[in-house]
Amino acid sequence: MTALSQQRAKAPDWWRGAAIYQIYPRSFADSNGDGIGDLPGITGKLDYVASLGVDGIWLSPVFPSPMKDFGYDVSDYCGVDPIFGTLDDFDALIARAHALNLKVIIDQVYAHTSDQHAWFEESRSGRENPKADWYVWADAKADGSPPTNWQSVFGGPAWTWDGRRRQYYLHNFLSSQPQLNVHAEAVQQALLSAAQFWLDRGVDGFRVDAINFAMHDLEMRDNPPAPDTGAIRTRPFDYQLKIYNQSHADIPRFIERLRALTDRYGAKFTVAEVGGDDAEREMKLFTQDDSRFNSAYGFDFLYAPALKPQVVAEVMAGWPDTPGMGWPSWAFENHDAPRAISRWAAPEERQAFGMVKMLLLTCLRGNIFLYYGEELGLTQVDIPFDKLQDPEAIANWPLTLSRDGARTPMPWAADAPSLGFGAAEPWLPVGDDHAALAVDRQEADGASMLAVTRRLLALRKATPALRWGSLEIVEATGDLLVLRRVHGEQAILCAFNLGSAAMQWTAMHPEGLRVVESVNGATLNGLPGYGGIVIEEPRPEARAEI
């Protein structure tokens, strides 16, 4: 048992090893019949969320926004967009969640704002106003071209000309999402004040969006070309190594200021979203020691083409239980990635695969995030072009898979209009196969994906080794993955068959082993296709005798 594990055994933080349920507010529950989910709709469904056995919820943005990127283009950091409700509705949600012992984590978007934010409107009005340097402005090159070769994630140059200032402004995403100059002290202070606004309202922490884009290279150097790996590149962004428009060395200093603020409020949780070419290094840097983020949210599984033992082993090996190492967070699905069950399993195998996938997620070391509907086994929906809302998919059609397909309405009632999401036609179409997966159908089936998810989350919460323990890769060959989780004197062996063909696998030294969970018919003597089993090993003295 490491010194770090001994420390956590005494008083683990509430968030360490927690299961967090991500809610995409537009798509969860529509209470007022306008076709868009809202805060009262979420509040009305919190009893259901609590029944899953999760520790908290993460709300994607509900701030005022022109919704060109559906809330990630913030026009006011300290308010609620009217389509979602009011600040009073937000307060009611917090109160109900806390009454149900659910923590509430909200998004914070510090890399950019909407071009309709009052800060940007002032900044673009001239070069001498008090907020002139709150965004990233630069003069054109001598030939009138943009200051650098940096490219936007959503396609095209990351610079847009503004005639009022006769300068270019930077935007790493949409041109309507101008980049904040987080190098500026005044900007940092304004962002910290916004965080304090929500902490004062009772939120339990933040998921910080795109934090590795928060600062740019002040020398405005061009990015070098990325080597050609043979993979299809659908955006100019993919042709560069993003050295100078993200991952700036000063970002951790701002993170430390944010962490110092949240620490003043007690047991709060901060998790960074970190994607990109250098994600693992940045995740570790941003969670280093106890002065930065509590955790980092990686993309390792969100875009993986297959869930294979070798992938899991490689990712887990990067986060050992050693002093100074940060605490990771994992997700198989979110609002930006295709539904995993559609990515990783054939249609006829999705139910079985969904169960072993959920078992694996609950056995990983770190925090785990479930995306709304993942507990139902929701599939990716094919959204026709004329109904697309996702700006990235529209701009790069048909090569970029729409994020809309993972943002469709939550199916609450199989036989209700819009599957019980609301009274009006929803903002995105419901999935053709989602009625059979609706909550009311699965509530009546003790063997459903929903029932199994509740069982597995209860197991994780009740098992210290799964929630807090170290992780050892025992085997990762072919379709077989075997993990050992250890915390104190408790040792848990977890075996998974991530393929469709049955395999002969026998637990070593079966004497004294106790099966605590099994999916798809797995036993101590064999793993059917997509079988998984969790076994408690004997206490140390008993293991020595065996």
N, C-alpha and C positions, 0 to 999 in steps of 0.2 A: 504493500500500500504506500503510495507516494505521499510526500509531505503535503502536496496540494490536496489530495483526496482526504487526508486526515483533517485538514482545516475545514473542508466542506462538510465532512461528516458531522462536525459540531454544530454548524449553523449555516446551512446552505441558503443562499438568497432565493426569494420566492420565484424569481424568473429563471434560475439555473435549471435547465432540463425541462422547462415549461412547454406545454403545447398551446400554441396561439392559433386562433381561427381567423383567417383573413376574410373580411367582408368587403365586397365591392359595392358601395352604397347604391349606385344606379340600378343594380340588378338583383337586390336581395328581397325587398318587399315594398310595394307601392301602396301607401295608405290613403292617398287622396285622388287616385284615379286619373293621373296625368301621364301614365305610362313610364314613369321614372321612379325608381326606388328612392326612399327618403328616410330621415332619422326616425320619425314616429313608426315607420314600418319596421325598422331594425329593432327599436325598443319593444315592439309587440312580439317579436320573435326571439327575444333573449332567453326566455325560458327553454326554448328548443336548443339554443346554443349551449346553455348551461348543462342541459341533459346529456350532451356529448361527452362531458368530462374534461373539457379544455380548461386552461387556467385563465385565458383572457382572449380578447379580440383585438385585431388590428383593423382599423378603419382606413381605407384608402381615402384620398382627399375629399373633404366636404366644404372647402373654403370657397368664397366668391371667386368666380372664374368665368371667362367667356366660353369655356369648355371646348376649346379647339384641341386640347389634349386631355379632355375629360377630367379636369381638376388639377392636373400637374402643371397647369399654367395659371398660377395664383394671381389674383388681382387684389386681394386683401388677406393678409396673414391672420387677422384677428376677427374673423367673422364666419358666418355660415351662408352658403349660397341659398337663395330663396327656393330653388328647386328641391333642396334637401330639407328645408325647414328654417328654424331660427336658433339663436343661441339658447333660448329657453328649452327648445327641443333637445339640443345637445346636452344641456344640464340634466334634463330628465333621463336621457339615455345613460349618462354617467351614474346617476343615482340608482337606476334600476340595475345596471350591471354590477355595481358594488354591492347592492342588496343580495345579488345572486352569487357573490364572491368571484366575480369576473373582473379582471383588470382590463383597462382600456388603453390601447396604444394607438396613436394617430400618426399619420404621415407628416413630415416636415420636408419642404422642398427648398433647399438653400442655394442650389446652383443657379437658378434662374427664376424669373417671374413671368407673368403675362405682360405683353406690351400695353395692356390696358391698366396696369398697376399705376397708381398715382406717382410712385417713385420714378418710373420710367417716363411718364408723361412730362415730369419736371426735368428729368435728366436730358431728354432729347430736345428740350426747348431752347437750348443754347449751351455754350461752353463755360459760362461764368456762374451758373446758378448753384445753390448749395449742394445739389445732388448730381452735379456734372460728372463726377467720377464714380458714381455708384454703380455704373455699368461699364462694360468693356468697350471702349470707343478707340478707334485708331484711324489715322489718315490713310488715304489711298496711296498706293505706290505711284511712282512718277507717271506711269502709263494709265492710271485710273483704276487698275485692278485691285482686288482685295489685299489687305496687309500681309496675309499669310496664305498658305495652301490648305489650311485646315478645312475639314469636311464635316458636314452635319450628319448625325446619326440617321436622320430621316431622308437623306439624299440631297446632293448639291452642296455648294460652298457654305461654310459656317459663318459667312459674313453677309450682311445686308446693308445697302447704302441708305442713308437717311439725309434727305435734302435740307432739313432744318439746321443740322449741325455740319453738314457737308463732310461727314465722316461715315465710316462703316461701324456697325455694332456687331458684336459676336453673339452667335446663338448655336450652341452645340446640338440643339434639337430643332423644333420648328422656328421659322423666322419670327413668329409671334411669341417666342419664349426667349427674350434677350437675357444674356448672361450677366449675372450680378458680379461686381468686382469685389469679391470677398477678401481680397487683400486689404481693402480699405477698412480702417478701424470703425468708422461710422456705420458701415454696412454690417460688420460683425455685431456691433452693439444693437442695431435695429433687429437683426435676426434673433439675438439672444432675448431681446425684449418680447418678441413674438412668442418664443418658446415659454417665457415666463408667464405670458397671458394664459396659455393653455394649462401650464402647471398649476396656476392659481385656480383654475376651474376644475381641477381634480384629476387630470389625466395621469396615467401611471407610467408613461414613457413615450418614446418616439421611435419610429422607423424613419431613418433619414435617407431621402431619395438621392441617388446619383451623386453621392458626396465626393467621389473621386473626380468629378467635373467642376468642383467648387472654385478652383483657382487656375489661372492660366499663366503661361510663360511671359514674364514682363518684357523679355527681349524680343518677343514676337518672331521666334525662329520657326522655319518651316519643318513640318513633320517629314521624316524620311519614308521612302516607299516600303511597303510590307513585302516580304518574299512571297512568291507565288507557290502556294502549297498544292495547287491543283483543284482546290475547292471552288465551287461557283461563287463568284462575288457579285452580289446584286446591287451594291451601293458604292459610290466613290469612297465612302468612309472605310470600306474594307480594304482599300488599296494602300492604306497608310499605317505606320506604327504611330500610335497616338501618344507621342512622348511629350509634346509641348502644349497641347490643349487640355490635358488632364493629368492627374497623378502628381501635382506639384508638391514639392518637399515641405511647404509651409502648411499644408492642410491639417496635419496632426496638431498644430498649435491651436487652431480654431476648435478642433474636436475637444481638446483639453479644456477650453473655456466653456464649451457646452456641457461637458461632463461635470465640471465644477459647479455649474448652475444646478443641474439635476440633482447632484449630491446634497445640495442644500435642502431639498425637499424630501429627503429620506430614500426609501427603497424604490427608486425609479429604474426603468429599464430603457437602455438605448441600444439600437441595433442599426448598423449601417448597411445600406444596399451597395454592394460592390460588384460590378460586372466588368468585363473587358479582358484585354490580353494579359494583364498583369494582376489579375484579381486575387490570387492566393497571397502574394506578397503584400498587397494593399490591405487585405482582410486582417492579416497578422499585424501589420503596422498600425492599423486603426484601432486594434483591440489590445495593444501591448500594455501590460501591467494593469494598474487600477486607476489610471488617470485619463483613459480614453474611453471609447465605446465599450459597453458591456459585452457586445457580441457583434458579429458581422454576418450578413445574409448573402450566401454565395449562390452562384448560378450553375454550379457544377452539374446538377441534375436537371435543371430546368430546360436545357436544350440538348441534353445527351440523346443521341439517336436510339439508344437501347439501354435498358437497365441490366447491366452485366456485373457479375461478381468482381471482375478485375477493375471496373470503374469504381465501384464502391470501395474496394480495398485501397486503391490509389488515393482517393479523396480522403478517406478516414486516416490513412497513414500520415497525411499532412497536418493532422491536429492531435498530436499525442498529449497525454495528461502529464505535462511537465511544467515546472515553475516558470512563470513569465509568459506562457503560451496563452493566447486569447481563447475565448469560448465561442465555438461556432454555432450557427443556426442553419437549418436545412429545410428545403421545400422541394417537393416534386412538381408542384403546380403553383402558378400565380396568374395575375391579370395580364402579364406580358408574354406568357408562354402557352403553347398548345396544351390542352388537357393530356396528362401523362398516359391515361388509360388508352387513349387513341393513338398516341405516339408509340407505345411500347407493347401493345398486344393486338392480336387479330380479333375481329369482332366476336367470334365464337368462344374466345378464351378470356374475354374482358372481366367477367365476374370473378373467375378464379384468380386471374392475375391481380385484379384490384385488391383482393384480400391479402395476398402475399406481399404486395406492394405496401399496403397499410401496416402489416406486421413489421416489415423491414423498417419503415419510417419510425415506428414507435420504439425500435430497438437501437437506433443510432445514437451516438454520443453527441450531445449538444441540445439546443432548443429545436423544436420541430414546429413548422407552420403548415396548417391545413388550409387549403383554399376552399371557399364556400362551394358546396356541392361535391367536393372530393369524397366526403363521407358517404355519398350516394352512388359513387361511381359514374358521375356525369361524364359524357363524351364530348369531344370537340364538335361544334356545329358548323356546317358548311354554309357560310353567309354569301348569298349572291352579290355580285358587284353593286347592283342598284340599291342594296340595303346596307352596304358597308358604312361604318362610322369612323373606323380607325384611320387616321391621317397617313400613317406610314404605309398601310396596305393599299390605300387609294393611290398614293404617290408612286408606289413600286409594283402596282398590279401588272401581271399576276405572279411575280416571282417571290414576293414577300407574303408569307402566310398571315392572314388577318388575325390580329389579337381579339377581334370581336367574337370569334368562335369560342373563346374561353370566358366571355363576359355575358353570356346569355342569361335570361331570367331564371332565378331559382324556382324549381318545380315543387310547389307545396301540395297541390291536390290534383290527382290525375284527371278527374272528370270536370274540373272547373275551367272557365274561360282563362286563357293564358296560364293554365296550370296553377291557378291560385295566386299568381304574382300580383295581380291587381285587376281593377275593373275595366281599364282601357287597354287598347293595343300597346304592347310594351315597345320600348325604344329599339330593341333588337328582337328578332323572332325567336320563339322557343324552339328547342331541339325536337326533331321528329320522333326520336326515341326516348325523350325525357319523361313522357307520361308514365311509362312503365317503371321509371326510377324515382317517381315522386315520393315526397316524404310520407304522405298518408299510406301509400302502398307498402313502403318498407317498414313503417311502424307496426304493421300487422303481421310481419314476417320475422320470426325469431332467428332465421338464418340469413337475413338480408345483409347487404353491405353496411347499412346503417347500424344494424345490431352488432355486427362484428366490430365495427369501428368503436362503438361505445365500450365494448368488452376490452379491446386492445388498449384504449386510452386509460381505462380503469386499471389495467395491469401495469402500465408504465407508471402511473401515479403512485401505485402501491408497492413498487419494486425499486428500492434505492439504487441497485446496480444499474437498472435501465435508465433511471433519471439522472444520476450523478456519476456513475462509475466510469472507470477507465475502459478502453476498448482495445481488444487484441484481435487481429485477423488470424484465425486458426487455419483456414483454408479458403482459397479463392481460385478454383480450377474448373474449367468448363462452365456448367450452369450451377455449380455448388458453391455456396458462400456460407462459411461458418464463422461466427463472431463469439468472443467471450467478453462479457461485461462483469467487472469486479468492483465492489464497493464494500470496504470493511471485510467482514467475513462472508459476505454473500457473493457467490459466483453464479452467473447465469450464462448458459450456452444457448446460442441462437443459430439454427440451421435453416437454410433456405434453398429450395430448388427454383431457380429463376428461369427455368425452361419448361416446355410443355411435356417433355417425355419423363416418365417415372425413372427414378434412379435408386439403386441399392445403396443405402447409407446407414451405418450402424453407429450409434454413439459409443465412444470408447468407455470401457469400464462402466457398464450400465448399472452396476450395483449401487444403490443409494440415490440414483437419479430420480428426480420428480418432474413429471411433465406439468408445466403450469399453463401452457397455451399451445394450441395447434390449429392450423387452418388447412382446409382442403385434404383432410385425411392423413396428414403426416403423423408418423409414429417414431419410436426409438429405433425401429428396424427398417424404415424406408421412407422416402420422400416422393410422393406422387408428383405429377406435373404441377408446378406452382404450389407445392407443399411447403409449409413452414412450421417450425416447432421451437418452443422456448422451454428450456430445461433448467431446473435449479440443481446445481451440483452439491455434493455433500459439503459440510463445513470442513475447514482445513484439516482438522485432526482426523476426520473420517476419510478425507481424500488421501491422506498419507497412508492409512491402513490399506486402502484399496490398491 
